[in-house]
Amino acid sequence: MPQILAIDYGSKRIGLALADEGVKIATPFKTLANEGWQKNLENLKKIISGEDVASLVVGLPLSLSGGESEQTRETRHFFDLLQGAVAAPVFLEDERLSSRQVDALIRKFGKKVDRDAVAAMLILQSFLDKKR
């Protein structure tokens, strides 16, 4: 079944999560090191191919007031590059509260949680819930 890949883009790490298009439940997948634009795109293309990814969701880090930061602008640039590099549709999803939710999960389950992949999972679940 085709999958949806969520990306929590960060300057050091890139969290990833997957969901089957039919099941609509996001799960953490993995975290990649941010190795620069070209290498990041190469790594993501391999995952897209290997995991039968049909669409992608990139978390957009807005401030609580909806304002943009340097990280927001960097993420928008990454989004633009990704759109030009893959054939699948790419969507943006507001990730304003995902960091707080990840922190709550870490407190509950301990440091064994892959913070970046869980953040991507929360972004993807938010996207899926809105589509229902």
N, C-alpha and C positions, 0 to 999 in steps of 0.2 A: 504494500500500500504506500502511496506517495506520502512524504513527510513534509512538515514545516520546520524550518530551522530558525531559532531565535539567536540573536547575537547581542551580547552586552559588551560593547566596544569600550575598551579602556586603554590608556596610554602605555600600560605595562602588560596587562592580560586581557584576553578576549574570552568571555564566558559564552558557552553554547548550550542550547537545550533543543530537544526534539519533541514533536508530537505527530502521531499519525493523523492525517487529514480527517479520517472517519471517527477516530476515538475521541479527539478533542481534549486530551489530558496531557499536559506538558510534563516532561521529565528532564532533569539535568543530564547533560551529555558529557561534556569535557571542557577544560580550559586550555587555551593556547597562549603561548607567549606572544606578545606583540613584537613582531620581527621586521616591521616596516611595511609600507603599502604593498609592494610587489609580492613579498613572501607571504603576507597575510592573505592576499587574494589567491595565490597558488594553493595555500593550505585549505582555504575554504572551498575552492573548486574541487579539490580531491574529496572533501567531505560531502559536498553536494552530489557528486557523482556516486560515491560509495554508499551513501545513505538514501538514495532515491529522493532527494529533496526537490519538491515542486514549487515551493515559495519560501521567502525569507522575511523575517521581521527583525528590524534593528531598533534597539531601545534608544530613545532620544532623551538625554539627560537635561531636562529643563529645571530651573529653580522652582521652588514652591510657588512663587508668584507668576511663573510662566516665562520668566526671562531667560536669556541665553548667556552662556559662559564660554570661555575658551574651549572647554571640553565639548560643549554643544556644537560649536562651529567645527571642531575636528571630527566629531561624529557625523555631522552633515556632509563633510568632505568625503569621509569613508563611505557613507551611503551613496553618494554620487558615483564614486569609483566602482562600488559594488554593482550598482545598476548597469553601468557600462560594461562590466566584465562577465556577467552571468545572464543566461537567457530567461531564468525564472523571474517572476515578479518579486519586487522587494518593497516592503512596507515599513513605515516608521511607527513606533508605538511609544507614547509618553511613559517614561519610567520614573517619574518623580518620587513615588513612595516605595520603590522596590528596595532601596538601601535599608530603609527602616524595617521592612518585612524580613529581609535577609538577616539583619541584626537580631530580630526576635527569634528567628529559627535557630540561629547559632546559639543564642542563650538557652533555647529549649533542648537542642540536640548535641551541643558541644562543638568543639572546633573541628570535628571530623567532616563537617559540611564544606563542600567546595563552594565557597562564597560566590565566585564569578559564574559558575554554572547554575547555581540556584537563582542568582539574579536574572540570568537569561530565562530560566524556567518561569519565574514570576512575570516577566515581560511577555512571554509567549502565552501564559495562561490568561493574562489580561486581554491580550489580542483575541484569543479564542473565545473568551466569554463575551466580548463585544460583538462577535460575529454570530452568536447564537440567536 
